[in-house]
Amino acid sequence: MPTGDPIPLFVQDRFGEFYDAMFDRQVAEHPGTTFLEYSWNLGFCDPCSSAPMAPGELMTLGVTWMQPNSGSVPVFVTRLHVRYDRDRFPEDLTLHETADQEMFQARYVITHPFKGSVACDAGAHYLASLPDRYTQEAESLRKLTGWDPGMIRTRMRETGEQLR
């Protein structure tokens, strides 16, 4: 999945809708592709999006080598997202064990602007730079989702993001 893109504040309250639209767009542009959303060594967490899986959860997922109450276990979790049908993905997905332990997570950057008063040149420069940043976020969101630019701008204005 695409990652690291800056997106507007309003997406925070509509993240599910955003993610669905982005996934739909990725599938349309890359039919028959399996998308990596997350791959992580559960023994190392930086940043952690949630609490590590409990041993019982891991055993349900097939971690058969783990003994109950044994403490930490070397487990590498991968989350894939795929949409397929007979025409665009004619074969079943086959998984293979690999030594690849590269960590990845799809993430999207929502930056909250400073709302206080500024009394220095750096602060004035920062405030003057915000409309360009908002414009970049709007364009990034449009590219990720295919959403209408007018709708994006309207929603951004509702959260105080004034574009140039």
C-alpha positions, -999 to 999 in steps of 0.1 A, spaced: 0 0 0 12 36 -5 27 50 27 39 82 42 16 105 24 4 137 41 -34 139 43 -58 165 56 -72 168 91 -108 159 82 -97 123 72 -91 116 109 -128 113 114 -134 95 81 -105 71 80 -125 40 71 -140 58 42 -106 71 32 -90 37 34 -118 20 14 -115 46 -14 -77 43 -14 -78 5 -16 -104 7 -44 -82 30 -63 -51 7 -58 -71 -23 -70 -83 -4 -101 -48 7 -109 -31 -27 -101 -57 -55 -106 -47 -89 -93 -22 -74 -69 -18 -85 -32 -11 -54 -11 11 -54 19 -4 -34 47 18 -44 76 47 -66 84 64 -65 118 84 -85 143 62 -87 174 93 -88 196 101 -52 185 75 -24 186 83 11 174 58 25 169 31 2 183 -3 7 168 -19 -15 194 -10 -39 222 10 -70 211 -11 -101 204 -18 -123 234 -4 -159 232 -39 -173 227 -44 -150 197 -11 -161 182 -19 -198 187 -52 -192 169 -33 -177 140 -11 -208 138 18 -201 161 20 -238 170 56 -238 183 47 -215 212 41 -230 246 14 -214 267 27 -189 293 62 -191 278 67 -153 276 80 -136 244 81 -156 212 99 -147 179 68 -140 157 67 -120 125 32 -110 115 23 -100 79 -11 -85 70 -20 -87 33 -51 -72 16 -64 -86 -16 -95 -84 -36 -99 -110 -63 -122 -127 -86 -119 -154 -112 -110 -130 -140 -85 -108 -123 -69 -132 -99 -73 -167 -115 -52 -186 -90 -54 -191 -52 -30 -171 -31 -1 -193 -21 21 -183 8 57 -193 13 80 -190 43 107 -165 38 137 -152 57 127 -116 48 122 -98 81 119 -62 67 93 -43 87 67 -21 70 35 -5 79 12 16 57 9 50 74 -7 83 66 5 116 81 -21 139 96 -4 170 110 -23 193 133 -13 230 128 -2 252 156 -32 272 168 -16 297 192 -4 332 185 31 338 171 53 368 177 84 360 158 96 358 122 98 320 122 62 318 134 50 342 108 69 322 81 52 290 95 17 305 93 24 317 58 35 282 47 3 265 58 -18 272 27 9 255 5 10 225 30 -28 222 29 -27 223 -9 -1 195 -9 -23 174 15 -54 180 -8 -35 168 -38 -21 138 -20 -56 128 -9 -69 132 -44 -42 110 -59 -47 83 -32 -85 82 -34 -97 98 -66 -120 119 -45 -134 151 -61 -110 181 -54 -140 204 -47 -153 180 -20 -118 178 -5 -113 216 -4 -148 220 12 -140 195 39 -107 210 46 -122 245 50 -146 230 75 -116 220 97 -99 254 92 -75 244 65 -74 273 40 -57 263 8 -39 287 -15 
